[in-house]
Amino acid sequence: MKKRYANAALVYAVIAMVFGVFYREYTKFSHFTDKTNLSVMHTHYFLLGMVFFLLLMLAEKGLEFSDEKTGKILLVYHAGLNVTGLGFLVRGLTQVWGTELSSGLDASISGISGIGHILTGTGIILLLLKIRKKA
């Protein structure tokens, strides 16, 4: 399981770097200088992706908390993080493009991001409960 956590950390580190470069270059290319949600994708993927899985790897090394249910919890976490990232991407692109959103579309984007946050939070809590049980 430690190798699985290390692999996830590596994947999220690459994703974070890609989004960091994308934000910087795309806004520069578009001559966009205001604030945009694209700017937070880099840090979210580094912290909630790479750092989170590196910490899980260390916790696994010390506590060996993973079992057959851990994979399902991780699916919830991965889904939540990436749905949240999708919300940031959609919101950020509409900001760069200057798209006027209807109130329904605006609420839909926020709702999708909210679902991602709920899934991410649920995954974190369930993993912390597993870790606490083994500690």
C-alpha positions in Angstrom: 0.0 0.0 0.0 2.9 2.4 0.7 3.9 2.1 -3.0 0.4 2.9 -4.0 0.4 6.1 -1.8 3.8 7.1 -3.3 2.5 6.6 -6.8 -0.6 8.7 -6.1 1.7 11.4 -4.6 3.8 11.4 -7.8 0.8 11.6 -10.1 -0.7 14.5 -8.1 2.7 16.3 -8.1 2.8 16.2 -11.9 -0.9 17.3 -12.1 -0.1 20.2 -9.8 2.9 21.3 -11.9 0.9 21.0 -15.1 -1.9 23.2 -13.7 0.7 25.7 -12.3 2.2 26.1 -15.8 -1.2 26.1 -17.4 -2.4 28.9 -15.1 0.7 31.0 -15.7 0.9 30.6 -19.4 -2.8 30.6 -20.3 -3.5 33.8 -18.4 -0.4 35.5 -19.9 -1.5 34.3 -23.4 -5.0 35.7 -22.8 -3.7 39.0 -21.3 -5.7 38.3 -18.2 -4.5 40.1 -15.0 -7.4 39.7 -12.6 -7.9 37.0 -10.0 -9.0 33.6 -11.2 -9.7 30.2 -9.7 -7.1 28.7 -11.9 -4.5 30.1 -9.5 -5.5 27.8 -6.7 -5.5 24.5 -8.6 -1.7 24.3 -8.3 -1.7 24.5 -4.5 -4.8 22.3 -4.1 -3.3 19.5 -6.0 0.1 19.8 -4.3 -1.4 19.9 -0.8 -4.5 17.7 -1.1 -2.8 15.4 -3.6 0.9 15.1 -3.2 1.4 16.1 0.4 -1.7 14.2 1.6 -0.5 10.9 0.0 3.0 11.3 1.3 1.5 11.7 4.8 -0.6 8.6 4.2 2.5 6.7 3.2 4.2 7.7 6.4 1.2 6.8 8.4 1.0 3.4 6.7 4.6 2.8 7.4 4.2 3.4 11.1 0.6 2.1 11.7 -0.2 -0.3 8.9 -3.8 1.0 8.9 -4.8 0.0 5.4 -7.2 -2.9 4.8 -9.7 -4.0 2.2 -12.0 -1.0 2.7 -9.2 1.6 2.3 -9.4 1.3 -1.5 -13.0 2.3 -1.5 -12.3 5.3 0.7 -9.5 6.3 -1.5 -11.8 6.2 -4.5 -14.1 8.6 -2.7 -11.2 10.9 -1.9 -9.7 10.8 -5.5 -13.2 11.5 -7.0 -13.7 14.4 -4.6 -10.4 16.0 -5.2 -10.7 15.8 -9.0 -14.4 16.9 -9.1 -13.3 19.9 -7.0 -10.4 20.5 -9.4 -12.9 20.3 -12.3 -15.0 23.0 -10.6 -11.9 25.2 -10.2 -11.0 24.7 -13.9 -14.5 25.5 -15.2 -14.9 28.5 -12.9 -11.4 29.8 -13.8 -11.8 29.4 -17.5 -15.1 31.3 -17.5 -13.3 34.0 -15.5 -10.5 34.3 -18.0 -12.9 34.3 -20.9 -15.1 36.9 -19.3 -18.2 34.7 -19.7 -21.3 36.1 -18.1 -22.9 33.1 -16.3 -26.6 32.8 -15.7 -27.5 32.4 -12.0 -28.4 28.8 -12.6 -25.1 28.0 -14.4 -23.2 29.8 -11.7 -24.9 27.8 -9.0 -24.3 24.6 -10.9 -20.6 25.2 -11.0 -20.6 26.0 -7.3 -22.7 22.9 -6.6 -20.3 20.6 -8.5 -17.4 22.1 -6.5 -19.4 21.6 -3.3 -20.0 17.9 -4.1 -16.3 17.5 -4.7 -15.5 19.2 -1.3 -18.0 16.9 0.4 -16.4 13.8 -1.1 -12.9 15.0 -0.3 -13.9 15.8 3.3 -15.7 12.4 3.7 -12.6 10.6 2.4 -10.3 12.5 4.8 -12.6 11.8 7.8 -12.9 8.1 7.0 -9.1 7.7 6.6 -8.5 9.6 9.8 -10.9 7.4 11.6 -9.0 4.3 10.3 -5.7 5.8 11.4 -7.0 6.7 14.8 -8.3 3.1 15.3 -4.8 1.8 14.7 -3.0 4.4 16.7 
